Every structure is written in structure tokens, then in C-alpha cells.
Amino acid sequence: MRNDWILDVLEDLRSFADQSGMKASAEQLADTCLVVAAELSSTSSDVLPERAGGHEDGIARLSGGSPGG
């Protein structure tokens, strides 16, 4: 899949956060890696849907969006 690069970037960020003592950030990035991997594996093409990263399905709330909407 041509979008796999994003997992490498997220893992690099998670590793940096962990090595820098930013445990909460490292944990959040690990969770984000799981969400992205699931989204990538659920797409049937190499292009993510237009809605990826939007507010649908609570995705924005997982990445720090406001809880109220």
C-alpha cells in the first residue's frame, strides 16, 4: 500500500516521544498507529477515503478534537 509511509512517520514520532520521556505522547501515538493501521487495512484501494481524518465516526476526537463536537 502506498500509504504505509504514514505508519513509519508515526512510529518515529512515538519512538522520539518515548526516548524523550514524553510518556503520554508516546502512548497516544501508539494508539494513533493502531487507528491508522486499521483504516489503511480497511480501504480497498491505495487512496484513503475523503472523510479520513474528519469528524465522522469520532476520529477527530481520538486525535484531540473537542469532546463537544
N, CA, C, O and CB atoms as a CASP TS submission, in Angstrom:
PFRMAT TS
TARGET T0000
AUTHOR 0000-0000-0000
METHOD Language model
MODEL 1
PARENT N/A
ATOM      1  N   MET     1       0.842  -1.182   0.000  1.00  0.00           N
ATOM      2  CA  MET     1       0.000   0.000   0.000  1.00  0.00           C
ATOM      3  C   MET     1       0.885   1.242   0.000  1.00  0.00           C
ATOM      4  O   MET     1       1.845   1.312   0.768  1.00  0.00           O
ATOM      5  CB  MET     1      -0.957   0.000   1.219  1.00  0.00           C
ATOM      6  N   ARG     2       0.588   2.192  -0.822  1.00  0.00           N
ATOM      7  CA  ARG     2       1.458   3.358  -0.918  1.00  0.00           C
ATOM      8  C   ARG     2       1.308   4.317   0.260  1.00  0.00           C
ATOM      9  O   ARG     2       2.111   5.239   0.399  1.00  0.00           O
ATOM     10  CB  ARG     2       1.181   4.090  -2.199  1.00  0.00           C
ATOM     11  N   ASN     3       0.314   4.127   1.097  1.00  0.00           N
ATOM     12  CA  ASN     3       0.119   4.995   2.259  1.00  0.00           C
ATOM     13  C   ASN     3       0.787   4.464   3.525  1.00  0.00           C
ATOM     14  O   ASN     3       0.646   5.062   4.592  1.00  0.00           O
ATOM     15  CB  ASN     3      -1.354   5.179   2.512  1.00  0.00           C
ATOM     16  N   ASP     4       1.511   3.351   3.422  1.00  0.00           N
ATOM     17  CA  ASP     4       2.170   2.780   4.599  1.00  0.00           C
ATOM     18  C   ASP     4       3.215   3.704   5.214  1.00  0.00           C
ATOM     19  O   ASP     4       3.560   3.547   6.385  1.00  0.00           O
ATOM     20  CB  ASP     4       2.818   1.475   4.232  1.00  0.00           C
ATOM     21  N   TRP     5       3.717   4.652   4.453  1.00  0.00           N
ATOM     22  CA  TRP     5       4.734   5.567   4.965  1.00  0.00           C
ATOM     23  C   TRP     5       4.262   6.284   6.222  1.00  0.00           C
ATOM     24  O   TRP     5       5.072   6.609   7.090  1.00  0.00           O
ATOM     25  CB  TRP     5       5.110   6.583   3.899  1.00  0.00           C
ATOM     26  N   ILE     6       2.980   6.530   6.327  1.00  0.00           N
ATOM     27  CA  ILE     6       2.467   7.262   7.485  1.00  0.00           C
ATOM     28  C   ILE     6       2.714   6.494   8.775  1.00  0.00           C
ATOM     29  O   ILE     6       2.931   7.098   9.826  1.00  0.00           O
ATOM     30  CB  ILE     6       0.974   7.541   7.322  1.00  0.00           C
ATOM     31  N   LEU     7       2.683   5.170   8.704  1.00  0.00           N
ATOM     32  CA  LEU     7       2.971   4.364   9.895  1.00  0.00           C
ATOM     33  C   LEU     7       4.427   4.519  10.318  1.00  0.00           C
ATOM     34  O   LEU     7       4.723   4.542  11.513  1.00  0.00           O
ATOM     35  CB  LEU     7       2.654   2.883   9.633  1.00  0.00           C
ATOM     36  N   ASP     8       5.339   4.625   9.355  1.00  0.00           N
ATOM     37  CA  ASP     8       6.751   4.845   9.672  1.00  0.00           C
ATOM     38  C   ASP     8       6.951   6.188  10.365  1.00  0.00           C
ATOM     39  O   ASP     8       7.700   6.288  11.338  1.00  0.00           O
ATOM     40  CB  ASP     8       7.606   4.777   8.398  1.00  0.00           C
ATOM     41  N   VAL     9       6.284   7.209   9.864  1.00  0.00           N
ATOM     42  CA  VAL     9       6.390   8.544  10.462  1.00  0.00           C
ATOM     43  C   VAL     9       5.842   8.535  11.886  1.00  0.00           C
ATOM     44  O   VAL     9       6.474   9.063  12.802  1.00  0.00           O
ATOM     45  CB  VAL     9       5.636   9.586   9.606  1.00  0.00           C
ATOM     46  N   LEU    10       4.673   7.939  12.071  1.00  0.00           N
ATOM     47  CA  LEU    10       4.076   7.878  13.406  1.00  0.00           C
ATOM     48  C   LEU    10       4.952   7.092  14.373  1.00  0.00           C
ATOM     49  O   LEU    10       5.089   7.475  15.535  1.00  0.00           O
ATOM     50  CB  LEU    10       2.686   7.251  13.336  1.00  0.00           C
ATOM     51  N   GLU    11       5.544   6.001  13.908  1.00  0.00           N
ATOM     52  CA  GLU    11       6.427   5.202  14.759  1.00  0.00           C
ATOM     53  C   GLU    11       7.683   5.986  15.132  1.00  0.00           C
ATOM     54  O   GLU    11       8.156   5.887  16.265  1.00  0.00           O
ATOM     55  CB  GLU    11       6.811   3.893  14.053  1.00  0.00           C
ATOM     56  N   ASP    12       8.227   6.757  14.202  1.00  0.00           N
ATOM     57  CA  ASP    12       9.380   7.608  14.515  1.00  0.00           C
ATOM     58  C   ASP    12       9.013   8.635  15.582  1.00  0.00           C
ATOM     59  O   ASP    12       9.783   8.870  16.513  1.00  0.00           O
ATOM     60  CB  ASP    12       9.892   8.321  13.244  1.00  0.00           C
ATOM     61  N   LEU    13       7.843   9.241  15.448  1.00  0.00           N
ATOM     62  CA  LEU    13       7.385  10.216  16.442  1.00  0.00           C
ATOM     63  C   LEU    13       7.164   9.556  17.799  1.00  0.00           C
ATOM     64  O   LEU    13       7.518  10.122  18.833  1.00  0.00           O
ATOM     65  CB  LEU    13       6.091  10.892  15.973  1.00  0.00           C
ATOM     66  N   ARG    14       6.576   8.350  17.795  1.00  0.00           N
ATOM     67  CA  ARG    14       6.343   7.630  19.043  1.00  0.00           C
ATOM     68  C   ARG    14       7.663   7.288  19.725  1.00  0.00           C
ATOM     69  O   ARG    14       7.798   7.431  20.940  1.00  0.00           O
ATOM     70  CB  ARG    14       5.534   6.354  18.783  1.00  0.00           C
ATOM     71  N   SER    15       8.621   6.840  18.945  1.00  0.00           N
ATOM     72  CA  SER    15       9.932   6.489  19.481  1.00  0.00           C
ATOM     73  C   SER    15      10.622   7.715  20.082  1.00  0.00           C
ATOM     74  O   SER    15      11.196   7.635  21.168  1.00  0.00           O
ATOM     75  CB  SER    15      10.809   5.870  18.382  1.00  0.00           C
ATOM     76  N   PHE    16      10.567   8.837  19.382  1.00  0.00           N
ATOM     77  CA  PHE    16      11.155  10.071  19.893  1.00  0.00           C
ATOM     78  C   PHE    16      10.495  10.482  21.203  1.00  0.00           C
ATOM     79  O   PHE    16      11.177  10.826  22.168  1.00  0.00           O
ATOM     80  CB  PHE    16      11.025  11.196  18.860  1.00  0.00           C
ATOM     81  N   ALA    17       9.177  10.444  21.232  1.00  0.00           N
ATOM     82  CA  ALA    17       8.455  10.823  22.448  1.00  0.00           C
ATOM     83  C   ALA    17       8.837   9.915  23.608  1.00  0.00           C
ATOM     84  O   ALA    17       9.045  10.387  24.725  1.00  0.00           O
ATOM     85  CB  ALA    17       6.939  10.770  22.213  1.00  0.00           C
ATOM     86  N   ASP    18       8.930   8.624  23.351  1.00  0.00           N
ATOM     87  CA  ASP    18       9.291   7.667  24.392  1.00  0.00           C
ATOM     88  C   ASP    18      10.705   7.928  24.905  1.00  0.00           C
ATOM     89  O   ASP    18      10.928   7.952  26.116  1.00  0.00           O
ATOM     90  CB  ASP    18       9.176   6.233  23.862  1.00  0.00           C
ATOM     91  N   GLN    19      11.650   8.121  24.004  1.00  0.00           N
ATOM     92  CA  GLN    19      13.039   8.367  24.388  1.00  0.00           C
ATOM     93  C   GLN    19      13.218   9.712  25.079  1.00  0.00           C
ATOM     94  O   GLN    19      14.186   9.907  25.814  1.00  0.00           O
ATOM     95  CB  GLN    19      13.933   8.297  23.169  1.00  0.00           C
ATOM     96  N   SER    20      12.301  10.635  24.851  1.00  0.00           N
ATOM     97  CA  SER    20      12.374  11.965  25.453  1.00  0.00           C
ATOM     98  C   SER    20      11.587  12.067  26.748  1.00  0.00           C
ATOM     99  O   SER    20      11.465  13.151  27.319  1.00  0.00           O
ATOM    100  CB  SER    20      11.874  12.996  24.480  1.00  0.00           C
ATOM    101  N   GLY    21      11.054  10.949  27.211  1.00  0.00           N
ATOM    102  CA  GLY    21      10.313  10.949  28.465  1.00  0.00           C
ATOM    103  C   GLY    21       8.898  11.483  28.366  1.00  0.00           C
ATOM    104  O   GLY    21       8.273  11.772  29.387  1.00  0.00           O
ATOM    105  N   MET    22       8.389  11.616  27.167  1.00  0.00           N
ATOM    106  CA  MET    22       7.023  12.110  26.967  1.00  0.00           C
ATOM    107  C   MET    22       6.094  10.910  26.857  1.00  0.00           C
ATOM    108  O   MET    22       5.617  10.569  25.775  1.00  0.00           O
ATOM    109  CB  MET    22       6.921  13.019  25.690  1.00  0.00           C
ATOM    110  N   LYS    23       5.847  10.281  27.995  1.00  0.00           N
ATOM    111  CA  LYS    23       5.115   9.010  28.031  1.00  0.00           C
ATOM    112  C   LYS    23       3.684   9.132  27.508  1.00  0.00           C
ATOM    113  O   LYS    23       3.226   8.266  26.763  1.00  0.00           O
ATOM    114  CB  LYS    23       5.087   8.475  29.447  1.00  0.00           C
ATOM    115  N   ALA    24       2.976  10.193  27.887  1.00  0.00           N
ATOM    116  CA  ALA    24       1.590  10.357  27.425  1.00  0.00           C
ATOM    117  C   ALA    24       1.540  10.507  25.906  1.00  0.00           C
ATOM    118  O   ALA    24       0.675   9.932  25.245  1.00  0.00           O
ATOM    119  CB  ALA    24       0.934  11.582  28.100  1.00  0.00           C
ATOM    120  N   SER    25       2.468  11.277  25.365  1.00  0.00           N
ATOM    121  CA  SER    25       2.519  11.446  23.911  1.00  0.00           C
ATOM    122  C   SER    25       2.862  10.132  23.222  1.00  0.00           C
ATOM    123  O   SER    25       2.279   9.796  22.191  1.00  0.00           O
ATOM    124  CB  SER    25       3.546  12.524  23.530  1.00  0.00           C
ATOM    125  N   ALA    26       3.807   9.389  23.791  1.00  0.00           N
ATOM    126  CA  ALA    26       4.195   8.094  23.216  1.00  0.00           C
ATOM    127  C   ALA    26       3.011   7.134  23.203  1.00  0.00           C
ATOM    128  O   ALA    26       2.793   6.425  22.221  1.00  0.00           O
ATOM    129  CB  ALA    26       5.367   7.479  24.007  1.00  0.00           C
ATOM    130  N   GLU    27       2.251   7.111  24.289  1.00  0.00           N
ATOM    131  CA  GLU    27       1.080   6.232  24.357  1.00  0.00           C
ATOM    132  C   GLU    27       0.015   6.653  23.351  1.00  0.00           C
ATOM    133  O   GLU    27      -0.592   5.804  22.697  1.00  0.00           O
ATOM    134  CB  GLU    27       0.492   6.235  25.773  1.00  0.00           C
ATOM    135  N   GLN    28      -0.214   7.950  23.225  1.00  0.00           N
ATOM    136  CA  GLN    28      -1.209   8.444  22.271  1.00  0.00           C
ATOM    137  C   GLN    28      -0.790   8.112  20.844  1.00  0.00           C
ATOM    138  O   GLN    28      -1.621   7.718  20.025  1.00  0.00           O
ATOM    139  CB  GLN    28      -1.404   9.964  22.428  1.00  0.00           C
ATOM    140  N   LEU    29       0.489   8.270  20.547  1.00  0.00           N
ATOM    141  CA  LEU    29       0.977   7.953  19.207  1.00  0.00           C
ATOM    142  C   LEU    29       0.887   6.458  18.915  1.00  0.00           C
ATOM    143  O   LEU    29       0.624   6.066  17.778  1.00  0.00           O
ATOM    144  CB  LEU    29       2.416   8.427  19.046  1.00  0.00           C
ATOM    145  N   ALA    30       1.103   5.624  19.925  1.00  0.00           N
ATOM    146  CA  ALA    30       0.938   4.177  19.745  1.00  0.00           C
ATOM    147  C   ALA    30      -0.514   3.857  19.400  1.00  0.00           C
ATOM    148  O   ALA    30      -0.784   3.041  18.519  1.00  0.00           O
ATOM    149  CB  ALA    30       1.373   3.409  21.025  1.00  0.00           C
ATOM    150  N   ASP    31      -1.449   4.506  20.101  1.00  0.00           N
ATOM    151  CA  ASP    31      -2.873   4.322  19.792  1.00  0.00           C
ATOM    152  C   ASP    31      -3.194   4.816  18.381  1.00  0.00           C
ATOM    153  O   ASP    31      -3.954   4.184  17.647  1.00  0.00           O
ATOM    154  CB  ASP    31      -3.747   5.063  20.824  1.00  0.00           C
ATOM    155  N   THR    32      -2.605   5.950  18.016  1.00  0.00           N
ATOM    156  CA  THR    32      -2.824   6.509  16.685  1.00  0.00           C
ATOM    157  C   THR    32      -2.327   5.557  15.607  1.00  0.00           C
ATOM    158  O   THR    32      -2.964   5.405  14.564  1.00  0.00           O
ATOM    159  CB  THR    32      -2.128   7.865  16.552  1.00  0.00           C
ATOM    160  N   CYS    33      -1.191   4.917  15.856  1.00  0.00           N
ATOM    161  CA  CYS    33      -0.668   3.925  14.903  1.00  0.00           C
ATOM    162  C   CYS    33      -1.684   2.809  14.676  1.00  0.00           C
ATOM    163  O   CYS    33      -1.879   2.365  13.545  1.00  0.00           O
ATOM    164  CB  CYS    33       0.667   3.331  15.412  1.00  0.00           C
ATOM    165  N   LEU    34      -2.324   2.360  15.740  1.00  0.00           N
ATOM    166  CA  LEU    34      -3.323   1.298  15.616  1.00  0.00           C
ATOM    167  C   LEU    34      -4.523   1.751  14.790  1.00  0.00           C
ATOM    168  O   LEU    34      -5.025   1.007  13.948  1.00  0.00           O
ATOM    169  CB  LEU    34      -3.785   0.842  16.998  1.00  0.00           C
ATOM    170  N   VAL    35      -4.976   2.974  15.038  1.00  0.00           N
ATOM    171  CA  VAL    35      -6.125   3.507  14.299  1.00  0.00           C
ATOM    172  C   VAL    35      -5.783   3.634  12.816  1.00  0.00           C
ATOM    173  O   VAL    35      -6.567   3.237  11.955  1.00  0.00           O
ATOM    174  CB  VAL    35      -6.557   4.880  14.871  1.00  0.00           C
ATOM    175  N   VAL    36      -4.611   4.189  12.528  1.00  0.00           N
ATOM    176  CA  VAL    36      -4.199   4.369  11.134  1.00  0.00           C
ATOM    177  C   VAL    36      -4.031   3.015  10.440  1.00  0.00           C
ATOM    178  O   VAL    36      -4.456   2.846   9.297  1.00  0.00           O
ATOM    179  CB  VAL    36      -2.884   5.174  11.059  1.00  0.00           C
ATOM    180  N   ALA    37      -3.417   2.061  11.122  1.00  0.00           N
ATOM    181  CA  ALA    37      -3.244   0.731  10.533  1.00  0.00           C
ATOM    182  C   ALA    37      -4.597   0.099  10.214  1.00  0.00           C
ATOM    183  O   ALA    37      -4.764  -0.524   9.165  1.00  0.00           O
ATOM    184  CB  ALA    37      -2.445  -0.179  11.484  1.00  0.00           C
ATOM    185  N   ALA    38      -5.551   0.259  11.111  1.00  0.00           N
ATOM    186  CA  ALA    38      -6.893  -0.283  10.877  1.00  0.00           C
ATOM    187  C   ALA    38      -7.557   0.405   9.688  1.00  0.00           C
ATOM    188  O   ALA    38      -8.181  -0.254   8.856  1.00  0.00           O
ATOM    189  CB  ALA    38      -7.766  -0.124  12.134  1.00  0.00           C
ATOM    190  N   GLU    39      -7.423   1.723   9.606  1.00  0.00           N
ATOM    191  CA  GLU    39      -8.019   2.448   8.483  1.00  0.00           C
ATOM    192  C   GLU    39      -7.367   2.053   7.164  1.00  0.00           C
ATOM    193  O   GLU    39      -8.054   1.867   6.160  1.00  0.00           O
ATOM    194  CB  GLU    39      -7.894   3.956   8.697  1.00  0.00           C
ATOM    195  N   LEU    40      -6.052   1.928   7.167  1.00  0.00           N
ATOM    196  CA  LEU    40      -5.357   1.541   5.941  1.00  0.00           C
ATOM    197  C   LEU    40      -5.757   0.141   5.494  1.00  0.00           C
ATOM    198  O   LEU    40      -5.935  -0.112   4.302  1.00  0.00           O
ATOM    199  CB  LEU    40      -3.845   1.611   6.143  1.00  0.00           C
ATOM    200  N   SER    41      -5.898  -0.758   6.449  1.00  0.00           N
ATOM    201  CA  SER    41      -6.240  -2.131   6.078  1.00  0.00           C
ATOM    202  C   SER    41      -7.699  -2.272   5.649  1.00  0.00           C
ATOM    203  O   SER    41      -8.052  -3.227   4.957  1.00  0.00           O
ATOM    204  CB  SER    41      -5.957  -3.065   7.238  1.00  0.00           C
ATOM    205  N   SER    42      -8.542  -1.332   6.054  1.00  0.00           N
ATOM    206  CA  SER    42      -9.958  -1.424   5.695  1.00  0.00           C
ATOM    207  C   SER    42     -10.272  -0.788   4.350  1.00  0.00           C
ATOM    208  O   SER    42     -11.380  -0.942   3.836  1.00  0.00           O
ATOM    209  CB  SER    42     -10.798  -0.776   6.761  1.00  0.00           C
ATOM    210  N   THR    43      -9.311  -0.077   3.775  1.00  0.00           N
ATOM    211  CA  THR    43      -9.548   0.529   2.464  1.00  0.00           C
ATOM    212  C   THR    43      -9.201  -0.473   1.381  1.00  0.00           C
ATOM    213  O   THR    43      -8.241  -1.232   1.512  1.00  0.00           O
ATOM    214  CB  THR    43      -8.722   1.828   2.290  1.00  0.00           C
ATOM    215  N   SER    44      -9.973  -0.476   0.325  1.00  0.00           N
ATOM    216  CA  SER    44      -9.748  -1.436  -0.751  1.00  0.00           C
ATOM    217  C   SER    44      -8.832  -0.893  -1.835  1.00  0.00           C
ATOM    218  O   SER    44      -8.408  -1.637  -2.719  1.00  0.00           O
ATOM    219  CB  SER    44     -11.062  -1.842  -1.360  1.00  0.00           C
ATOM    220  N   SER    45      -8.522   0.405  -1.774  1.00  0.00           N
ATOM    221  CA  SER    45      -7.623   0.993  -2.765  1.00  0.00           C
ATOM    222  C   SER    45      -6.456   1.651  -2.050  1.00  0.00           C
ATOM    223  O   SER    45      -6.405   1.676  -0.820  1.00  0.00           O
ATOM    224  CB  SER    45      -8.368   2.019  -3.661  1.00  0.00           C
ATOM    225  N   ASP    46      -5.530   2.178  -2.816  1.00  0.00           N
ATOM    226  CA  ASP    46      -4.364   2.849  -2.241  1.00  0.00           C
ATOM    227  C   ASP    46      -4.665   4.274  -1.812  1.00  0.00           C
ATOM    228  O   ASP    46      -3.795   4.943  -1.256  1.00  0.00           O
ATOM    229  CB  ASP    46      -3.229   2.852  -3.232  1.00  0.00           C
ATOM    230  N   VAL    47      -5.865   4.747  -2.054  1.00  0.00           N
ATOM    231  CA  VAL    47      -6.238   6.111  -1.703  1.00  0.00           C
ATOM    232  C   VAL    47      -7.220   6.061  -0.551  1.00  0.00           C
ATOM    233  O   VAL    47      -8.218   5.342  -0.606  1.00  0.00           O
ATOM    234  CB  VAL    47      -6.844   6.864  -2.917  1.00  0.00           C
ATOM    235  N   LEU    48      -6.936   6.826   0.493  1.00  0.00           N
ATOM    236  CA  LEU    48      -7.851   6.875   1.628  1.00  0.00           C
ATOM    237  C   LEU    48      -9.117   7.623   1.235  1.00  0.00           C
ATOM    238  O   LEU    48      -9.076   8.498   0.370  1.00  0.00           O
ATOM    239  CB  LEU    48      -7.181   7.546   2.846  1.00  0.00           C
ATOM    240  N   PRO    49     -10.234   7.289   1.857  1.00  0.00           N
ATOM    241  CA  PRO    49     -11.481   7.992   1.560  1.00  0.00           C
ATOM    242  C   PRO    49     -11.384   9.472   1.916  1.00  0.00           C
ATOM    243  O   PRO    49     -10.579   9.869   2.759  1.00  0.00           O
ATOM    244  CB  PRO    49     -12.644   7.350   2.314  1.00  0.00           C
ATOM    245  N   GLU    50     -12.201  10.267   1.273  1.00  0.00           N
ATOM    246  CA  GLU    50     -12.235  11.704   1.527  1.00  0.00           C
ATOM    247  C   GLU    50     -12.466  12.024   2.994  1.00  0.00           C
ATOM    248  O   GLU    50     -11.930  13.008   3.501  1.00  0.00           O
ATOM    249  CB  GLU    50     -13.311  12.353   0.690  1.00  0.00           C
ATOM    250  N   ARG    51     -13.248  11.217   3.678  1.00  0.00           N
ATOM    251  CA  ARG    51     -13.615  11.512   5.055  1.00  0.00           C
ATOM    252  C   ARG    51     -12.518  11.185   6.056  1.00  0.00           C
ATOM    253  O   ARG    51     -12.645  11.558   7.222  1.00  0.00           O
ATOM    254  CB  ARG    51     -14.852  10.762   5.415  1.00  0.00           C
ATOM    255  N   ALA    52     -11.459  10.514   5.663  1.00  0.00           N
ATOM    256  CA  ALA    52     -10.407  10.145   6.610  1.00  0.00           C
ATOM    257  C   ALA    52      -9.861  11.397   7.272  1.00  0.00           C
ATOM    258  O   ALA    52      -9.536  12.374   6.598  1.00  0.00           O
ATOM    259  CB  ALA    52      -9.271   9.363   5.905  1.00  0.00           C
ATOM    260  N   GLY    53      -9.763  11.364   8.574  1.00  0.00           N
ATOM    261  CA  GLY    53      -9.274  12.495   9.330  1.00  0.00           C
ATOM    262  C   GLY    53     -10.351  13.508   9.658  1.00  0.00           C
ATOM    263  O   GLY    53     -10.068  14.507  10.319  1.00  0.00           O
ATOM    264  N   GLY    54     -11.555  13.286   9.225  1.00  0.00           N
ATOM    265  CA  GLY    54     -12.651  14.200   9.513  1.00  0.00           C
ATOM    266  C   GLY    54     -13.287  13.897  10.850  1.00  0.00           C
ATOM    267  O   GLY    54     -12.726  13.164  11.665  1.00  0.00           O
ATOM    268  N   HIS    55     -14.449  14.457  11.073  1.00  0.00           N
ATOM    269  CA  HIS    55     -15.129  14.289  12.349  1.00  0.00           C
ATOM    270  C   HIS    55     -16.053  13.084  12.370  1.00  0.00           C
ATOM    271  O   HIS    55     -16.586  12.746  13.427  1.00  0.00           O
ATOM    272  CB  HIS    55     -15.910  15.524  12.676  1.00  0.00           C
ATOM    273  N   GLU    56     -16.258  12.434  11.254  1.00  0.00           N
ATOM    274  CA  GLU    56     -17.155  11.291  11.208  1.00  0.00           C
ATOM    275  C   GLU    56     -16.571  10.127  11.991  1.00  0.00           C
ATOM    276  O   GLU    56     -15.353   9.956  12.032  1.00  0.00           O
ATOM    277  CB  GLU    56     -17.427  10.878   9.762  1.00  0.00           C
ATOM    278  N   ASP    57     -17.402   9.350  12.593  1.00  0.00           N
ATOM    279  CA  ASP    57     -17.012   8.161  13.354  1.00  0.00           C
ATOM    280  C   ASP    57     -16.139   8.482  14.559  1.00  0.00           C
ATOM    281  O   ASP    57     -15.489   7.581  15.089  1.00  0.00           O
ATOM    282  CB  ASP    57     -16.285   7.199  12.457  1.00  0.00           C
ATOM    283  N   GLY    58     -16.100   9.728  15.010  1.00  0.00           N
ATOM    284  CA  GLY    58     -15.330  10.082  16.198  1.00  0.00           C
ATOM    285  C   GLY    58     -13.830  10.108  15.993  1.00  0.00           C
ATOM    286  O   GLY    58     -13.089  10.155  16.974  1.00  0.00           O
ATOM    287  N   ILE    59     -13.353  10.080  14.761  1.00  0.00           N
ATOM    288  CA  ILE    59     -11.914  10.024  14.516  1.00  0.00           C
ATOM    289  C   ILE    59     -11.219  11.265  15.058  1.00  0.00           C
ATOM    290  O   ILE    59     -10.151  11.146  15.658  1.00  0.00           O
ATOM    291  CB  ILE    59     -11.631   9.875  13.021  1.00  0.00           C
ATOM    292  N   ALA    60     -11.783  12.438  14.870  1.00  0.00           N
ATOM    293  CA  ALA    60     -11.140  13.658  15.348  1.00  0.00           C
ATOM    294  C   ALA    60     -11.039  13.663  16.865  1.00  0.00           C
ATOM    295  O   ALA    60     -10.064  14.174  17.417  1.00  0.00           O
ATOM    296  CB  ALA    60     -11.907  14.888  14.869  1.00  0.00           C
ATOM    297  N   ARG    61     -12.028  13.103  17.544  1.00  0.00           N
ATOM    298  CA  ARG    61     -11.975  13.059  19.000  1.00  0.00           C
ATOM    299  C   ARG    61     -10.832  12.176  19.488  1.00  0.00           C
ATOM    300  O   ARG    61     -10.247  12.455  20.535  1.00  0.00           O
ATOM    301  CB  ARG    61     -13.301  12.558  19.561  1.00  0.00           C
ATOM    302  N   LEU    62     -10.501  11.109  18.747  1.00  0.00           N
ATOM    303  CA  LEU    62      -9.381  10.253  19.120  1.00  0.00           C
ATOM    304  C   LEU    62      -8.059  10.999  19.019  1.00  0.00           C
ATOM    305  O   LEU    62      -7.108  10.683  19.733  1.00  0.00           O
ATOM    306  CB  LEU    62      -9.348   9.011  18.241  1.00  0.00           C
ATOM    307  N   SER    63      -7.998  11.987  18.134  1.00  0.00           N
ATOM    308  CA  SER    63      -6.748  12.696  17.933  1.00  0.00           C
ATOM    309  C   SER    63      -6.749  14.067  18.593  1.00  0.00           C
ATOM    310  O   SER    63      -5.988  14.946  18.188  1.00  0.00           O
ATOM    311  CB  SER    63      -6.470  12.836  16.463  1.00  0.00           C
ATOM    312  N   GLY    64      -7.590  14.264  19.600  1.00  0.00           N
ATOM    313  CA  GLY    64      -7.568  15.503  20.351  1.00  0.00           C
ATOM    314  C   GLY    64      -8.623  16.511  19.955  1.00  0.00           C
ATOM    315  O   GLY    64      -8.555  17.661  20.388  1.00  0.00           O
ATOM    316  N   GLY    65      -9.589  16.127  19.157  1.00  0.00           N
ATOM    317  CA  GLY    65     -10.674  17.024  18.812  1.00  0.00           C
ATOM    318  C   GLY    65     -11.499  17.363  20.042  1.00  0.00           C
ATOM    319  O   GLY    65     -11.414  16.671  21.057  1.00  0.00           O
ATOM    320  N   SER    66     -12.281  18.402  19.962  1.00  0.00           N
ATOM    321  CA  SER    66     -13.065  18.797  21.124  1.00  0.00           C
ATOM    322  C   SER    66     -14.148  17.775  21.424  1.00  0.00           C
ATOM    323  O   SER    66     -14.806  17.292  20.502  1.00  0.00           O
ATOM    324  CB  SER    66     -13.685  20.171  20.906  1.00  0.00           C
ATOM    325  N   PRO    67     -14.351  17.431  22.703  1.00  0.00           N
ATOM    326  CA  PRO    67     -15.337  16.417  23.062  1.00  0.00           C
ATOM    327  C   PRO    67     -16.766  16.824  22.742  1.00  0.00           C
ATOM    328  O   PRO    67     -17.630  15.962  22.587  1.00  0.00           O
ATOM    329  CB  PRO    67     -15.228  16.104  24.517  1.00  0.00           C
ATOM    330  N   GLY    68     -17.027  18.103  22.642  1.00  0.00           N
ATOM    331  CA  GLY    68     -18.380  18.576  22.408  1.00  0.00           C
ATOM    332  C   GLY    68     -18.792  18.586  20.954  1.00  0.00           C
ATOM    333  O   GLY    68     -19.942  18.908  20.654  1.00  0.00           O
ATOM    334  N   GLY    69     -17.904  18.249  20.039  1.00  0.00           N
ATOM    335  CA  GLY    69     -18.328  18.228  18.647  1.00  0.00           C
ATOM    336  C   GLY    69     -17.436  18.865  17.723  1.00  0.00           C
ATOM    337  O   GLY    69     -17.709  18.898  16.524  1.00  0.00           O
TER
END
